[in-house]
């Protein structure tokens, strides 16, 4: 599977890029910071929140419950834990993005990246 963004749309190809279809059902954002796959779930984030797909990108659900800010700047895995940074806060999930927990608050500090 290949994903791409074009003019605010998230696109999916299942045939090595020969054909593309929209794959943004359930996503309210028009700008995507990136895609990440971990533990059988695909994540994308943008200014309107964090979204997950457990059906290889056919549908998406918002998954920022427990995050302190909608905008997630970075996502990184470590084993079976996924970490995110949002609004100077390091968060983690161990249930594939269903719930998030605050790990560390870095405010006031310099911006963070994973």
Buried (B, 14 or more C-beta within 10 A) or exposed (E): EEBBBEEEBBBBBBEEEEEBEEBBEEBEBBEBBEBBBBBEBBBBBBEBBBBBBBEBBEBBEBBBEBBBBBBBBBBEBEEEBBBBBBBBBBBBBBEBBBBBEEBEEBEEEEEBEE
